[in-house]
């Protein structure tokens, strides 16, 4: 894989600028997560190497913030929560219980994954192909026996 610069994609100051409630005393841990998160993004979304620096920075900061939020708060990133008063029931389902790194669909798309690209396939010969004089086509057949139709450049067999 190509060497992507800068690595990690964001600095600690850039993470703090995007997260006003950054936890006090978590600077060293956040720097480690910024490196791990950058590598995670490249591993699961190789097209991120071609994305702009600003996009990689934004996505990395969001990934690291989600990870740190999930570890610090029981209420951060809940998939569902319900409370019943009598006879006292409470149910909480975390969206990311292990605090793993993950990319949202919109983040993957902004990093270039899953984008459609146009392409074309040559389905017919548009020029003249030189067949061998003894090719089956020279004797009235409807198929090429020298392989020139396959390569579209010249005979493949019967040299």
Residue pairs with C-beta under 8 A, 6 or more apart in sequence:
1 42
1 46
1 49
2 49
4 38
4 42
4 48
4 49
4 56
6 53
7 35
7 38
8 34
8 35
8 37
8 38
8 60
9 34
9 37
9 38
9 41
9 53
9 56
9 57
9 59
9 60
10 34
10 38
10 56
10 57
10 60
10 61
10 64
11 34
12 27
12 30
12 31
12 34
14 57
14 61
15 22
15 30
15 34
15 61
15 64
15 65
16 22
18 58
18 61
18 62
18 65
19 61
19 65
22 30
23 68
23 72
26 68
29 68
30 64
30 68
33 64
33 67
33 68
34 60
34 64
36 101
37 60
37 63
37 64
37 67
37 101
38 56
38 60
40 63
40 101
41 48
41 56
41 59
41 60
41 63
41 103
41 111
42 48
42 49
44 103
45 103
45 108
45 111
45 112
45 113
47 111
47 112
47 113
47 115
48 56
48 59
48 111
48 112
48 113
50 112
51 110
51 111
51 112
55 110
55 111
56 111
58 110
59 103
59 107
59 110
59 111
62 104
62 107
63 101
63 102
63 103
63 107
66 77
66 96
66 102
67 96
67 99
67 100
67 101
69 76
69 77
70 76
70 77
70 94
70 96
70 97
70 99
71 99
74 92
74 94
75 81
77 94
77 95
77 96
78 92
78 93
78 94
78 95
79 93
79 94
79 95
80 91
80 92
80 93
81 91
81 92
81 93
82 89
82 90
82 91
82 92
83 89
83 90
83 91
84 90
96 102
103 111
108 114
109 115
122 152
125 149
125 152
127 152
129 148
129 149
129 152
129 153
129 154
130 148
130 154
130 155
131 137
131 138
131 144
131 146
131 148
131 155
132 138
132 146
132 148
132 155
132 158
134 146
134 158
135 144
135 145
135 146
135 148
135 155
135 158
136 143
136 144
136 145
136 146
137 143
137 144
137 145
144 150
145 157
145 158
146 155
146 156
146 157
146 158
147 155
147 156
147 157
147 158
148 154
148 155
148 156
150 156
